[in-house]
């Protein structure tokens, strides 16, 4: 299995990215995110789930929708998702980050309703 496939499995199936950090140490491939960023993504997801489960679920709904439509490069789906999660809890509202994520994918893949 390629590293990106493992990463996608962890993102899509809501697995703990701290486990992914450990698992990828045995794989001789370069990942998109360093360990600190991956842990930050996991912490942001946990915080989002506890503070705003509606946005949390919407983010995953958009991810699933784009995966099911399969209109782009599969490697981008989980990476786009993770990049948006990294932005959370900085200056923008969670709703605006969700909308930005959805709009970006709508434009990028021309598929979302």
Residue frames relative to the residue before (quaternion, step in Angstrom):
aa qw qx qy qz dx dy dz
X 1.0000 0.0000 0.0000 0.0000 0.00 0.00 0.00
X 0.4347 -0.6857 0.5222 0.2610 3.55 -1.00 0.84
X 0.6442 -0.5378 0.3832 0.3859 3.56 -1.19 0.55
X 0.6606 0.5064 -0.3170 0.4546 3.60 0.93 -0.84
X 0.6260 0.5223 -0.3432 0.4665 3.60 1.06 -0.61
X 0.6361 0.5074 -0.3203 0.4852 3.57 1.04 -0.75
X 0.6391 0.5230 -0.3164 0.4668 3.58 0.96 -0.90
X 0.6563 0.5125 -0.3067 0.4611 3.57 0.90 -0.93
X 0.6278 0.5283 -0.3298 0.4670 3.58 1.01 -0.78
X 0.6629 0.5000 -0.3073 0.4650 3.59 0.93 -0.86
X 0.6722 0.4800 -0.3012 0.4764 3.59 0.92 -0.87
X 0.7136 0.4859 -0.2712 0.4255 3.56 0.65 -1.12
X 0.7724 0.3495 -0.1796 0.4990 3.58 0.96 -0.83
X 0.4700 -0.7330 0.3975 0.2895 3.55 1.32 0.46
X 0.2854 0.7520 -0.5324 0.2639 3.55 0.99 0.88
X 0.5983 -0.5843 0.4210 0.3513 3.55 -1.20 0.53
X 0.3864 -0.7556 0.4875 0.2050 3.58 -0.61 1.15
X 0.5235 0.6034 -0.4278 0.4230 3.59 1.21 -0.24
X 0.6239 0.5148 -0.3286 0.4877 3.59 1.13 -0.64
X 0.6210 0.5414 -0.3303 0.4606 3.57 1.06 -0.77
X 0.6007 0.5624 -0.3509 0.4469 3.59 1.03 -0.82
X 0.6904 0.4620 -0.2768 0.4829 3.58 0.91 -0.88
X 0.6635 0.5294 -0.3080 0.4296 3.57 0.91 -0.90
X 0.7050 0.4892 -0.2860 0.4264 3.59 0.88 -0.85
X 0.4940 0.6650 -0.4280 0.3613 3.59 1.23 -0.21
X 0.6924 0.4592 -0.2659 0.4889 3.58 1.18 -0.53
X 0.6418 0.5047 -0.3152 0.4837 3.58 1.30 -0.02
X 0.3136 -0.7765 0.5243 0.1545 3.55 -0.77 1.05
X 0.4716 0.6051 -0.4944 0.4087 3.56 0.53 1.27
X 0.4382 -0.6718 0.5295 0.2760 3.52 -1.19 0.56
X 0.2636 -0.7684 0.5663 0.1394 3.56 -0.90 0.96
X 0.6373 -0.5446 0.4040 0.3662 3.54 -1.30 0.30
X 0.7938 0.2472 -0.0940 0.5477 3.57 1.02 -0.85
X 0.4250 -0.6686 0.5378 0.2882 3.56 -1.11 0.65
X 0.7335 -0.4390 0.2860 0.4330 3.57 -1.28 0.23
X 0.6556 0.5245 -0.3157 0.4419 3.58 0.90 -0.90
X 0.6562 0.4990 -0.3102 0.4735 3.59 0.96 -0.83
X 0.6473 0.5202 -0.3211 0.4553 3.59 0.95 -0.81
X 0.6528 0.4918 -0.3101 0.4856 3.57 0.99 -0.79
X 0.6249 0.5262 -0.3315 0.4719 3.59 1.05 -0.73
X 0.6183 0.5281 -0.3411 0.4716 3.60 1.00 -0.78
X 0.6653 0.5020 -0.3029 0.4622 3.59 0.88 -0.93
X 0.6659 0.4953 -0.3048 0.4672 3.59 0.90 -0.88
X 0.6445 0.5106 -0.3222 0.4690 3.59 0.99 -0.78
X 0.6434 0.5145 -0.3232 0.4657 3.59 0.99 -0.78
X 0.6539 0.5066 -0.3123 0.4672 3.57 0.94 -0.84
X 0.6612 0.4964 -0.3008 0.4752 3.56 0.96 -0.88
X 0.6437 0.5212 -0.3181 0.4612 3.57 0.94 -0.87
X 0.6562 0.5219 -0.3099 0.4483 3.57 0.91 -0.91
X 0.7172 0.4349 -0.2629 0.4768 3.59 0.94 -0.81
X 0.7464 0.4171 -0.2280 0.4657 3.61 0.97 -0.80
X 0.8119 0.0203 0.0188 0.5831 3.56 1.06 -0.67
X 0.1239 -0.8422 0.5213 0.0603 3.59 0.36 1.20
X 0.5805 0.5882 -0.3811 0.4144 3.60 1.12 -0.54
X 0.6793 0.4532 -0.2847 0.5021 3.62 0.87 -0.91
X 0.5919 0.5702 -0.3524 0.4476 3.59 1.02 -0.79
X 0.7038 0.4572 -0.2612 0.4769 3.58 0.83 -1.00
X 0.6304 0.5334 -0.3337 0.4547 3.58 1.02 -0.75
X 0.6236 0.5380 -0.3408 0.4534 3.59 0.98 -0.81
X 0.6955 0.4595 -0.2731 0.4802 3.57 0.89 -0.90
X 0.5964 0.5558 -0.3625 0.4517 3.60 1.09 -0.62
X 0.6548 0.4957 -0.3086 0.4798 3.58 0.95 -0.86
X 0.6316 0.5317 -0.3314 0.4567 3.58 0.95 -0.84
X 0.6790 0.4854 -0.2908 0.4677 3.58 0.86 -0.94
X 0.6312 0.5437 -0.3330 0.4417 3.56 0.98 -0.82
X 0.6991 0.4569 -0.2770 0.4751 3.58 0.86 -0.91
X 0.6172 0.5260 -0.3502 0.4688 3.61 1.04 -0.65
X 0.6670 0.5088 -0.3025 0.4525 3.59 0.91 -0.90
X 0.6911 0.4702 -0.2827 0.4706 3.59 1.00 -0.78
X 0.1235 -0.8603 0.4878 0.0823 3.55 1.25 -0.51
X 0.2825 0.7901 -0.4900 0.2362 3.56 0.75 1.11
X 0.7497 0.3408 -0.2039 0.5294 3.58 1.20 -0.17
X 0.6945 -0.3857 0.3551 0.4928 3.51 -1.17 -0.65
X 0.4666 -0.7150 0.4340 0.2875 3.59 -0.57 1.11
X 0.6047 0.5732 -0.3705 0.4105 3.60 1.07 -0.57
X 0.6449 0.5536 -0.3227 0.4165 3.59 1.11 -0.56
X 0.5729 0.6481 -0.3866 0.3197 3.60 1.02 -0.72
X 0.7387 0.3921 -0.2349 0.4954 3.58 0.70 -1.03
X 0.6184 0.5417 -0.3482 0.4505 3.60 1.09 -0.61
X 0.6336 0.5170 -0.3260 0.4743 3.59 0.98 -0.82
X 0.6356 0.5350 -0.3123 0.4606 3.54 0.97 -0.92
X 0.6944 0.4841 -0.2771 0.4546 3.58 0.80 -1.03
X 0.6252 0.5404 -0.3419 0.4474 3.61 0.99 -0.76
X 0.6691 0.4873 -0.3022 0.4727 3.57 0.96 -0.82
X 0.6334 0.5265 -0.3342 0.4582 3.58 0.99 -0.78
X 0.6147 0.5547 -0.3461 0.4413 3.60 1.06 -0.67
X 0.6450 0.5379 -0.3158 0.4415 3.60 1.12 -0.63
X 0.5608 0.6558 -0.3778 0.3357 3.56 1.18 -0.56
X 0.8320 0.2214 -0.2025 0.4666 3.49 -1.27 0.69
X 0.4893 0.5891 -0.4804 0.4276 3.55 1.09 0.70
X 0.8222 -0.2101 0.1517 0.5068 3.61 -0.28 -1.16
X 0.6768 0.4942 -0.2951 0.4589 3.58 1.10 -0.61
X 0.5324 -0.5917 0.4835 0.3642 3.53 -1.25 0.41
X 0.6216 -0.5510 0.4031 0.3840 3.56 -1.20 0.50
X 0.6323 0.5347 -0.3295 0.4535 3.56 1.00 -0.80
X 0.6762 0.4855 -0.3087 0.4602 3.61 0.91 -0.84
X 0.6242 0.5159 -0.3448 0.4747 3.60 1.07 -0.63
X 0.6240 0.5233 -0.3339 0.4746 3.58 1.00 -0.79
X 0.6731 0.4957 -0.2965 0.4619 3.59 0.86 -0.97
X 0.6368 0.5210 -0.3210 0.4691 3.58 1.00 -0.81
X 0.6326 0.5284 -0.3167 0.4693 3.58 0.98 -0.87
X 0.6843 0.4837 -0.2790 0.4689 3.56 0.81 -1.01
X 0.6800 0.4899 -0.2920 0.4607 3.60 0.88 -0.92
X 0.6274 0.5330 -0.3344 0.4588 3.58 1.02 -0.79
X 0.6885 0.4654 -0.2842 0.4781 3.57 0.88 -0.90
X 0.6042 0.5540 -0.3530 0.4510 3.56 1.05 -0.74
X 0.6886 0.4589 -0.2705 0.4920 3.56 0.94 -0.88
X 0.6816 0.5196 -0.2904 0.4256 3.57 0.84 -0.99
X 0.8127 0.2585 -0.1086 0.5108 3.56 0.86 -0.94
X 0.2885 -0.8009 0.4827 0.2056 3.60 1.32 -0.17
X 0.5729 0.6348 -0.3490 0.3835 3.56 1.03 0.73
X 0.6509 0.5435 -0.3429 0.4043 3.59 0.99 -0.64
X 0.4976 -0.6577 0.4815 0.2966 3.55 -1.13 0.65
